[in-house]
Amino acid sequence: MIDAASTGLPVAEVLGALTGALEGGPNAVLVAPPGAGKTTLVPLVLLDAPWVEGRRIVMLEPRRLAARAAARRMAAMLGETVGETVGYRMRLDSRVGPATRIEVVTEGVFARMILVDPELTGIAAVIFDEFHERSLDADFSLALALDVQSALRDDLRLVVMSATLDGGRVAALMDKAPLVESAGRSHPVDIRHAPRRPDQRIEDAVAEAIRAALRDEQGSILAFLPGQAEIRRTAERLEGALPASAYLAPLFGAMDIRDQDAAILPPEPGRRKIVLATAIAESSVTIDGVRVVVDSGLARQPAFEPGMAITRLQTVRVSRASADQRAGRAGRTQPGVAIRLWHEGQTAALEPFDPPEIARTDLSRLLLDCLAWGVSDPRTLRFLDAPPEPALNEARAGLAALGAIDGQGGRLTAKGERLRAIPLPVPLAAMVAEAGTVADAERRARLAVLITERGLGGTSTDLDRRLAAFDADRSPRGRQSRQLAERIAGQLDLPGGKTEDNATAGNMLLDAFPDRVARARPGRPGHFVMAGGRGVVADEADPLAGAPFIVAADVSGAAAGARLLAGAAIAEAQIEDRLGDRIETRTEMRFDARTGRLAARRVRTLGAITLSSAPRPVEPGPEAEAALLEGVRGHGLGSLPWDKATESLRARLSFLHARLGDPWPDVGDEALMQALDAWLAPFLPGRTGLDDVPLRDALMLRAGPERQAELDRLAPSHLTVPTGSRLALTYPPGGAAPELAVRVQELFGLTEHPAVLGGAVPVLIELLSPAHRPIQRTADLPAFWAGSWSEVRAEMRGRYPKHVWPDDPASAAPTRRAKPR
């Protein structure tokens, strides 16, 4: 059909090797740089292979823009229009006819095709183009195609093509398929670095680099930015500051098809085009006239959070492979320049390749489709990277909660089959499946399409506003999207009737994202906490910022403070009505460390959201006992009613434990905290506070009440001195000797030093003056009387002449008083 050599495309030189490999076996891997022509030539050349036998060739593309562009280029090379020999098929658009032999389809479309028709009837070959992008649909489609090839269709040819890919690894997956490599046709690209300042916004840096390139370079400019918002802000900075010869052409996935096509057309004669694009322009698409690339080095990627069942969009650094792909755009048609907005040394620190989507997204749909395929464990299929087990477990749990799979064998239920038949992400399919009438289903399907098609109905975060704008949208994209919604709704067997009066976006979203119901944080406009526990933030000027409750349908950014991208307000009454079975009512008791008592509230919650809270009396019982114990665990032993007597008891027990060990218990902080249930809990029944807990009895329970007499004998709390005074002993930590502070006159006549522990440990006596000031410390009183007493007596007698200072204190009478007048 076509003379490949005459095209001058580099891939023509290896097409003989590729066709030869497919003559001798079912699989092949082709690695060719951007611009080599693989996307255009390979399907056209293979169409003439004898094994095709009049059947079709299907080529997968990761994006709609690339699929349309590839089909148009091939049709033009044949001198035809799209829909004749070459056609395309995608979610919102289709151009195929009865004579179509080459179908360019998006990866999601092919996944549905093979699930509906596992034999791939009438298809001779499947080509996976730009496989390096590693979408979940591409990985799954290849795994299914390999499964079909081994079990049903040994004549099916599979070709994987890519520019930046570990070709050997893919070839090994495909039964050691031949690896064919092609040289590229790229022109030299001068890579320069213009590092962005740490405090500089990305749109300011990109706009600055574009202005410099307009001044210093020739040709059109392609600038890569992470997302639509950055494209819009960059455009705002450039508008009004461009020469008359230059014009802006945004390019992102949420644009109307016609606007996307316009962005990749050659610039008008004598003019320079500035394409502000997301990663959509990295591969497959040649934008004529571009010789300057400005690379922000950033991209937006989904990140799935197991445990939250939420996929967030996050801004990340590109991989080295992506940076190379982007730079290569500048050398497609002539020598070019690539300006990277980071330090040259940072390139080596970039990841070699982007992580595959299978490692960072929700796997609910994958698991549903695998179960329908007859595979209970997706990891048994031939994936290049196996699905992560935590994400699979999350998917199983979510599908079981929806009733889509049974909780035991993991088999599809009737509801699971119904959800599978709806071509939407599982939560949105569940939302549509809850419709009661055809009209209700169509409205729910329109909301689902609105959420999955970025930019449809405008850019407001408020889905009610966007839904109204979408319903009034008369553009081709709007009409096609509504037709898609009608087709989705038509798959349900429902009666006719009107849409429910309360079918607001928020009310419908409750069936899709009950864990993403969010309540406003008091005093913080735009800040919400979701039922699942995560925070989400809307700009204060956002129409949803003042809503008391919202449902967050789409979020972006870090998990600690994700930004709201799309959501809807929801009335509390609707939450109560629709999610009543998820609302939990319980009594919460809180321990007040200041008063030592419990306070109780009746609380109604939806996950992490408190719907209502009202005080109520605290009733004694097991809940109160548990709350008191938790109060001690949370606030420490200091929350107990310690007094001098109980502190002394604890010190004495600690002394005996340190000196004698068992059976005397450890009453240190750590030991008591670990054993609260054993010694404190028995004294909590009937109580709602700790202020009247008999702490002495609790401590003795730990020691054993029968040891009270032994405790008093071995470690007495007080010591009676010769005057009859009963003075408290102090037991220091660590088992040190107890201490006694006493005025020296009260010990006159004492000839034997006091001791504890059966006389084994002398008491350390601190002798005091009549004014209760320390005179001396001693652990041997008789030696003190016989020794240094004379010096003490001489000094003290002059200072306290009214008190008795005998020559021989060991034989003197003790006294508490001064000498009589």
NUDO-5026 format. One record per residue (C-alpha): residue in one letter; x, y, z. Coordinates in steps of 0.02 Angstrom, whole numbers, padded with zeros to 5 digits, always signed. Last residue first. Layout:
N
AXYZ
...
//
This chain:
821
R+00659+01567+06679
P+00633+01387+06625
K+00762+01316+06503
A+00697+01301+06322
R+00571+01168+06273
R+00557+01005+06175
T+00662+00909+06298
P+00765+00751+06317
A+00842+00714+06489
A+01032+00702+06489
S+01130+00538+06496
A+01183+00529+06314
P+01190+00719+06307
D+01342+00724+06423
D+01405+00904+06437
P+01228+00968+06427
W+01168+01105+06307
V+00994+01154+06366
H+00914+01303+06279
K+00902+01485+06334
P+01082+01521+06279
Y+01046+01485+06092
R+01194+01561+05997
G+01322+01548+06135
R+01268+01372+06178
M+01265+01322+05994
E+01451+01348+05961
A+01516+01263+06116
R+01388+01122+06103
V+01434+01086+05921
E+01616+01073+05969
S+01578+00960+06117
W+01461+00854+06013
S+01601+00811+05890
G+01649+00649+05974
A+01562+00553+06111
W+01388+00613+06070
F+01423+00592+05883
A+01488+00417+05908
P+01329+00373+06002
L+01225+00448+05860
D+01298+00346+05716
A+01216+00384+05546
T+01247+00570+05567
R+01203+00735+05488
Q+01251+00900+05572
I+01180+01067+05628
P+01036+01094+05509
R+00922+01242+05554
H+00761+01205+05647
A+00777+01363+05755
P+00815+01254+05908
S+00955+01182+05800
L+00927+01028+05695
L+01012+00858+05684
E+00987+00770+05517
I+00979+00586+05556
L+01017+00455+05423
V+00924+00303+05487
P+01035+00150+05506
V+00993+00004+05388
A+01005-00174+05455
G+00910-00148+05618
G+00763-00256+05563
L+00743-00158+05402
V+00751+00006+05497
A+00879+00087+05615
P+00886+00206+05764
H+01058+00237+05843
E+01069+00175+06024
T+01116+00290+06169
L+00967+00407+06163
G+00967+00514+06323
F+00955+00677+06229
L+00869+00649+06061
E+00735+00786+06077
Q+00871+00916+06115
V+00949+00885+05940
R+00798+00950+05847
V+00742+00817+05722
A+00755+00780+05534
L+00746+00594+05496
E+00808+00510+05337
P+00782+00338+05264
A+00935+00249+05195
A+00944+00243+05004
G+00834+00118+04912
G+00835+00207+04744
P+00725+00354+04790
P+00735+00438+04962
Y+00629+00373+05108
T+00583+00513+05229
L+00537+00464+05405
A+00398+00557+05493
L+00416+00604+05677
R+00317+00538+05825
S+00369+00647+05973
G+00383+00550+06135
T+00529+00655+06198
P+00644+00505+06173
V+00604+00495+05983
T+00462+00396+05902
L+00500+00356+05718
H+00371+00369+05580
S+00325+00281+05417
P+00400+00117+05469
A+00500+00017+05343
L+00531-00158+05410
R+00403-00161+05551
D+00266-00057+05466
L+00287-00157+05306
E+00278-00321+05399
A+00115-00265+05480
Q+00043-00213+05313
R+00098-00371+05223
E-00074-00452+05223
P-00138-00311+05113
G-00031-00374+04967
A+00092-00253+04889
R-00017-00209+04739
L-00171-00208+04849
M-00073-00097+04969
L-00056+00032+04831
A-00244+00029+04798
D-00284+00040+04984
R-00176+00195+04999
L-00253+00270+04842
P-00429+00263+04909
V-00501+00349+04751
D-00595+00507+04803
D-00527+00632+04675
L-00518+00504+04535
G-00688+00540+04461
T-00845+00455+04401
R-00842+00315+04529
G-00957+00166+04554
P-00822+00042+04505
L-00648+00124+04510
F-00562+00035+04656
P-00529-00130+04566
A-00454-00032+04419
L-00308+00038+04520
W-00201-00113+04566
A-00216-00241+04425
D-00284-00138+04281
L-00157-00002+04314
A-00012-00125+04295
Q+00087-00043+04154
M+00068+00129+04231
L+00124+00066+04401
A+00280-00016+04329
E+00328+00136+04227
D+00305+00259+04371
G+00398+00156+04500
V+00300+00046+04621
D+00401-00113+04598
P+00324-00241+04713
W+00392-00316+04877
P+00385-00505+04856
D+00511-00491+04782
G+00656-00367+04790
L+00735-00344+04961
R+00826-00176+04961
A+00753-00093+04804
H+00581-00168+04830
L+00586-00120+05015
F+00631+00060+04975
S+00497+00071+04838
L+00367+00010+04961
R+00423+00144+05084
A+00418+00279+04950
R+00243+00225+04895
L+00181+00232+05073
S+00259+00405+05097
E+00173+00470+04941
T+00011+00394+05004
A+00027+00480+05173
K+00086+00647+05103
D-00059+00657+04981
W-00083+00589+04805
P-00254+00605+04726
L-00214+00529+04554
S-00187+00642+04401
G+00000+00645+04437
L+00006+00461+04387
G+00004+00512+04204
H-00110+00619+04099
G-00153+00498+03958
R-00139+00334+04050
V-00227+00409+04201
G-00367+00474+04093
E-00375+00309+04001
L-00405+00223+04169
L-00541+00348+04208
A-00621+00320+04038
A-00622+00131+04064
E-00707+00151+04232
A-00834+00271+04157
E-00874+00150+04017
P-00888+00005+04141
G-01015+00096+04248
P-01051+00257+04337
E-01159+00377+04236
V-01091+00545+04181
P-01228+00668+04147
R-01247+00729+03967
P-01166+00865+03862
A-01213+00881+03677
S-01114+00845+03518
S-01175+00844+03338
L-01111+00797+03165
T-00932+00758+03216
I-00835+00708+03061
A-00697+00576+03070
G-00813+00437+03013
L-00988+00507+03017
T-01010+00551+03199
R-01148+00580+03327
V-01086+00624+03501
R-01173+00620+03669
R-01053+00706+03787
A-00981+00657+03956
A-00864+00744+04079
L-00757+00641+04196
R-00671+00700+04355
G-00495+00740+04415
T-00538+00924+04419
R-00390+00988+04320
A-00355+00823+04232
D-00528+00827+04154
F-00559+00652+04085
R-00668+00646+03933
M-00812+00527+03908
E-00889+00501+03739
T-01064+00431+03725
R-01102+00355+03557
T-01203+00380+03400
E-01128+00317+03237
I-01184+00376+03066
R-01151+00251+02927
D-01329+00182+02921
G-01395+00360+02915
L-01297+00398+02757
R-01438+00454+02643
D-01556+00541+02765
E-01430+00611+02887
I-01316+00668+02746
Q-01466+00746+02658
A-01515+00837+02818
E-01338+00903+02834
A-01357+00986+02664
I-01226+00951+02532
A-01115+01071+02436
A-01022+01002+02288
G-00845+00955+02242
A-00705+00979+02118
L-00523+01030+02131
L-00510+01045+02321
R-00331+01061+02380
A-00257+00925+02490
G-00188+00981+02657
A-00105+00836+02749
A-00121+00721+02598
A-00013+00834+02491
G-00085+00900+02329
S-00243+00880+02226
V-00423+00837+02261
D-00573+00775+02162
A-00750+00729+02216
A-00749+00817+02384
V-00926+00811+02456
I-00968+00972+02548
F-01037+01025+02717
P-01046+01194+02806
A-01025+01286+02640
G-00925+01448+02650
A-00778+01391+02544
L-00890+01313+02412
P-00901+01469+02303
D-00711+01484+02309
A-00648+01653+02369
E-00572+01575+02526
D-00482+01450+02415
A-00533+01272+02455
V-00438+01157+02574
V-00454+00971+02610
G-00407+00879+02769
R-00401+00690+02783
G-00496+00586+02909
G-00606+00478+02798
A-00758+00582+02846
M-00668+00730+02769
V-00605+00882+02865
F-00634+01052+02787
H-00542+01218+02773
G-00618+01350+02657
P-00656+01472+02797
R-00564+01429+02959
G-00667+01482+03111
P-00742+01310+03138
R-00676+01176+03018
A-00802+01147+02880
R-00867+00969+02864
A-00819+00848+02727
V-00908+00702+02645
R-00766+00612+02559
D-00796+00443+02642
P-00970+00435+02562
F-00890+00455+02389
A-00995+00380+02251
D-01170+00366+02324
L-01149+00530+02418
L-01100+00608+02252
M-01282+00607+02197
N-01335+00716+02344
G-01190+00834+02317
A-01227+00854+02132
T-01407+00895+02171
A-01537+00762+02136
N-01657+00823+02271
D-01807+00838+02155
E-01779+00662+02089
T-01762+00655+01901
K-01924+00622+01812
G-01988+00454+01754
G-01949+00307+01642
P-01915+00136+01713
L-01739+00067+01723
D-01638-00070+01639
L-01467+00011+01646
Q-01355+00015+01491
G-01452+00166+01429
A-01376+00272+01567
I-01203+00247+01492
R-01265+00283+01317
E-01353+00441+01378
A-01196+00498+01466
L-01096+00472+01306
Q-01224+00575+01212
R-01205+00712+01341
S-01016+00708+01314
Q-01034+00714+01125
R-01149+00865+01138
G-01031+00958+01255
R-00880+00917+01148
P-00969+00977+00993
S-01016+01141+01082
R-01195+01168+01138
D-01160+01178+01325
A-01321+01211+01423
D-01317+01046+01519
F-01130+01071+01546
A-01157+01244+01620
A-01286+01174+01743
L-01169+01031+01787
R-01025+01153+01810
R-01124+01256+01933
D-01179+01103+02031
L-01000+01037+02021
D-00931+01187+02116
T-00741+01183+02086
S-00770+01301+01941
T-00669+01266+01783
G-00802+01261+01649
G-00937+01136+01604
L-00810+01008+01542
G-00636+01063+01594
R-00578+00890+01643
E-00683+00747+01577
T-00695+00619+01719
I-00796+00731+01834
L-00915+00793+01698
V-00938+00615+01634
A-00993+00563+01809
L-01110+00713+01825
R-01187+00673+01656
A-01207+00491+01710
R-01300+00546+01866
R-01416+00654+01763
E-01444+00513+01638
A-01477+00387+01777
D-01605+00503+01857
A-01694+00524+01691
V-01694+00335+01664
T-01767+00308+01837
G-01709+00247+02007
A-01523+00284+01993
E-01408+00194+02114
A-01308+00117+01971
V-01249+00291+01920
M-01167+00321+02089
A-01091+00147+02091
A-01016+00180+01919
L-00944+00340+01991
P-00861+00244+02132
V-00801+00108+02010
P-00720+00222+01882
L-00835+00229+01730
P-00882+00115+01587
I-01040+00043+01668
A-01045-00144+01632
R-00928-00179+01774
L-01047-00097+01897
R-01189-00213+01843
E-01077-00366+01854
G-01027-00313+02029
K-01209-00289+02075
A-01247-00467+02020
T-01102-00524+02128
L-00925-00553+02067
R-00827-00683+02163
G-00708-00638+02304
G-00727-00808+02384
Q-00778-00744+02554
G-00844-00566+02557
D-00942-00578+02397
I-00897-00450+02265
A-00990-00293+02209
G-01080-00273+02376
L-01011-00096+02391
A-00919-00143+02551
A-00847-00296+02461
L-00787-00184+02320
G-00700-00068+02442
A-00617-00210+02538
R-00557-00293+02379
A-00490-00128+02311
E-00396-00092+02473
N-00321-00267+02468
L-00268-00238+02287
A-00188-00072+02336
P-00093-00155+02478
E-00038-00299+02362
P+00041-00187+02232
P-00006-00237+02053
A+00138-00331+01970
D+00252-00233+01855
L+00271-00294+01676
F+00106-00383+01703
R+00084-00562+01648
L-00072-00615+01743
T-00054-00708+01909
R-00043-00543+02003
P-00223-00507+01956
D-00280-00635+02086
S-00459-00694+02059
V-00437-00720+01872
G-00593-00775+01777
W-00598-00627+01657
A-00745-00558+01757
L-00636-00567+01912
C-00497-00477+01817
D-00618-00341+01762
L-00677-00308+01940
L-00496-00308+02004
L-00441-00184+01872
R-00589-00071+01911
S-00546-00071+02096
L-00360-00043+02068
D-00348+00138+02127
T-00185+00216+02069
R+00001+00228+02104
A+00090+00066+02060
I-00021+00023+01911
E+00015+00197+01843
P+00193+00147+01807
P+00327+00252+01893
D+00404+00378+01773
F+00575+00323+01714
P+00758+00354+01762
E+00713+00449+01922
L+00794+00620+01925
A+00954+00643+02026
A+01066+00649+01872
T+00963+00795+01806
Q+00994+00897+01964
G+01174+00934+01912
E+01114+01042+01767
H+01019+01157+01884
W+00834+01176+01845
L+00722+01271+01723
R+00775+01170+01571
I+00789+01263+01406
A+00790+01149+01254
V+00856+01224+01092
G+00834+01165+00914
P+00907+01098+00755
Q+00766+01064+00631
T+00607+00959+00610
R+00594+00854+00769
G+00736+00935+00864
A+00642+01039+00992
R+00524+00896+01036
G+00677+00795+01088
A+00695+00902+01244
R+00525+00843+01303
Q+00566+00660+01273
D+00733+00680+01362
A+00648+00761+01513
S+00519+00621+01512
A+00655+00487+01514
R+00750+00579+01651
S+00591+00574+01756
V+00484+00727+01789
R+00477+00809+01959
V+00311+00792+02046
T+00146+00887+02064
Q+00014+00781+02148
L-00158+00725+02094
R-00242+00628+02232
T-00322+00457+02220
I-00429+00413+02370
A-00473+00245+02444
M-00413+00313+02613
G-00327+00157+02678
P-00223+00143+02520
E-00182+00318+02459
F-00168+00328+02269
A-00056+00455+02185
P-00105+00528+02017
Q+00028+00625+01921
R+00050+00808+01874
A+00215+00851+01793
L+00363+00963+01831
G+00530+00997+01748
S+00472+01171+01693
D+00536+01130+01518
V+00549+01268+01387
V+00568+01191+01214
V+00626+01292+01063
R+00623+01226+00884
V+00436+01206+00859
G+00375+01234+00680
D+00261+01083+00670
I+00199+01007+00832
T+00235+00821+00817
V+00123+00715+00928
S+00164+00539+00984
S+00260+00598+01138
E+00279+00736+01266
A+00135+00845+01207
I+00005+00777+01331
A+00134+00809+01468
T+00050+00979+01488
A+00062+01114+01357
L+00086+01300+01329
V+00116+01312+01141
I+00192+01477+01088
K+00169+01498+00900
R+00275+01612+00793
R+00203+01703+00642
G+00263+01736+00466
P+00148+01606+00391
E+00022+01541+00520
P+00094+01413+00636
P+00086+01229+00588
L-00059+01135+00671
I-00032+01059+00842
A-00129+01189+00943
A-00274+01190+00818
D-00305+01005+00848
Q-00320+01034+01035
D-00439+01180+01007
R-00548+01071+00894
I-00552+00931+01021
D-00612+01047+01161
M-00485+01065+01298
A-00477+00956+01454
G-00323+00861+01394
F-00207+01010+01381
L-00137+01122+01244
P-00135+01313+01255
A-00092+01406+01094
L-00023+01581+01120
Y+00022+01701+00980
A+00181+01780+00913
S+00208+01898+00765
A+00128+02047+00853
P+00261+02039+00988
L+00203+01971+01156
A+00180+02071+01317
G-00009+02094+01313
E-00038+01914+01362
L+00120+01834+01432
R+00084+01839+01618
E-00098+01786+01593
A-00040+01641+01482
T+00075+01581+01621
R-00072+01585+01743
R-00182+01484+01625
I-00046+01356+01590
E-00011+01340+01778
A-00196+01305+01809
Q-00204+01178+01666
G-00064+01072+01733
P+00120+01029+01756
L+00194+01148+01627
F+00291+01109+01468
A+00330+01253+01351
L+00336+01230+01161
I+00406+01379+01066
S+00397+01424+00882
G+00547+01473+00779
Q+00697+01586+00804
E+00793+01621+00963
D+00856+01769+01068
R+00705+01883+01096
L+00567+01755+01087
A+00676+01640+01192
A+00698+01773+01326
R+00510+01803+01333
I+00481+01616+01346
A+00607+01598+01488
E+00524+01738+01587
A+00351+01662+01560
V+00416+01492+01619
A+00496+01567+01776
D+00341+01669+01819
E+00227+01517+01792
I+00337+01412+01906
R+00330+01535+02049
Q+00499+01604+02102
D+00557+01593+02283
P+00685+01456+02252
R+00746+01539+02090
R+00716+01436+01934
P+00874+01371+01855
A+00906+01422+01674
H+00991+01269+01599
R+01031+01241+01416
I+01015+01089+01305
D+01064+01121+01123
V+00964+00997+01020
P+01042+00920+00864
H+00912+00856+00740
S+00806+00704+00774
R+00794+00573+00641
G+00804+00424+00756
A+00893+00259+00743
S+00788+00103+00754
E+00795-00046+00871
V+00712-00215+00847
L+00697-00332+00997
P+00639-00508+00953
A+00514-00577+01081
K+00583-00671+01229
D+00412-00740+01277
M+00330-00568+01285
L+00387-00528+01463
A+00568-00551+01406
A+00540-00428+01263
V+00470-00301+01387
R+00626-00314+01496
G+00740-00302+01345
G+00650-00147+01282
D+00681-00048+01440
L+00585+00099+01369
T+00610+00272+01301
A+00547+00282+01121
S+00414+00148+01125
M+00332+00011+01025
V+00255-00154+01082
V+00196-00270+00944
L+00075-00414+00969
R+00026-00534+00831
L-00123-00651+00857
D-00100-00821+00773
D-00090-00913+00940
R-00265-00849+00975
L-00359-00935+01116
A-00249-00984+01264
S-00075-00909+01240
Q-00129-00763+01132
V-00278-00723+01242
D-00168-00716+01397
L-00040-00609+01306
A-00182-00493+01253
L-00246-00486+01432
A-00076-00436+01502
L-00052-00310+01360
S-00222-00232+01395
F-00187-00223+01581
D-00021-00132+01556
A-00098-00014+01429
D-00253+00020+01536
L-00145+00054+01690
S-00043+00181+01592
R+00139+00140+01563
E+00193+00296+01469
H+00334+00189+01400
F+00206+00098+01292
E+00211+00239+01166
D+00119+00126+01042
F+00047-00044+01086
I+00011-00128+00920
V-00121-00264+00910
A-00121-00381+00763
A-00239-00489+00659
I-00407-00428+00724
G-00565-00503+00650
T-00627-00572+00815
L-00526-00515+00963
E-00551-00687+01044
P-00583-00605+01213
D-00730-00504+01142
V-00809-00396+01279
L-00653-00390+01388
I-00544-00365+01233
M-00645-00217+01173
R-00659-00136+01346
A-00469-00137+01366
F-00456-00071+01188
V-00562+00080+01229
G-00458+00118+01383
E-00299+00116+01281
T-00359+00243+01154
V-00393+00174+00983
V-00312+00187+00811
E-00404+00068+00698
I-00320+00007+00539
R-00426-00091+00415
T-00576+00025+00397
A-00682-00020+00246
P-00847-00032+00344
G-00815+00135+00426
V-00726+00210+00573
R-00717+00386+00643
S-00762+00387+00829
D-00768+00524+00960
L-00808+00541+01144
R-00723+00388+01216
M-00607+00344+01075
R-00606+00257+00906
Y-00498+00299+00757
G-00498+00263+00573
V-00381+00213+00434
T-00439+00129+00273
E-00589+00249+00262
G-00637+00339+00421
V-00502+00471+00412
T-00486+00543+00239
E-00383+00467+00100
G-00223+00501+00003
L-00140+00352+00085
M-00011+00463+00170
A-00155+00576+00223
A-00244+00430+00305
M-00087+00386+00402
R-00063+00564+00462
R-00247+00581+00510
A-00248+00419+00608
A-00090+00469+00704
A-00160+00641+00745
R-00325+00571+00807
A-00240+00443+00918
A-00112+00568+00983
L-00247+00691+01036
R-00348+00551+01114
R-00204+00498+01225
P-00111+00337+01269
E-00120+00266+01091
L-00164+00086+01050
M-00151+00020+00872
V-00277-00107+00804
I-00242-00199+00642
R-00391-00270+00549
R-00412-00430+00449
G-00386-00452+00263
E-00266-00597+00281
V-00152-00513+00409
W-00032-00660+00397
P+00022-00606+00222
A+00090-00439+00285
D+00020-00291+00184
L-00061-00209+00337
L+00104-00224+00426
V+00175-00081+00321
L+00033+00039+00362
P+00033-00005+00548
V+00223+00020+00561
L+00234+00180+00459
T+00142+00313+00558
T+00179+00272+00739
K+00356+00214+00699
G+00406+00374+00610
A+00578+00400+00687
G+00524+00568+00758
P+00541+00516+00939
P+00669+00378+00960
A+00634+00198+00907
V+00619+00040+01012
L+00517-00097+00927
V+00468-00254+01023
A+00403-00407+00931
N+00278-00546+00957
P+00194-00688+00863
G+00344-00773+00784
G+00434-00804+00621
E+00335-00689+00507
L+00326-00562+00649
A+00516-00555+00661
G+00529-00535+00473
T+00406-00390+00477
L+00513-00305+00609
A+00679-00338+00523
G+00609-00271+00360
L+00540-00120+00451
V+00713-00079+00514
E+00768+00049+00382
A+00593+00123+00370
V+00609+00180+00552
P+00720+00323+00493
L+00579+00411+00397
G+00632+00457+00220
T+00455+00428+00158
S+00515+00342+00000
A+00579+00193+00098
A+00406+00155+00165
D+00326+00135-00007
I+00143+00119+00037
M+00000+00000+00000
//
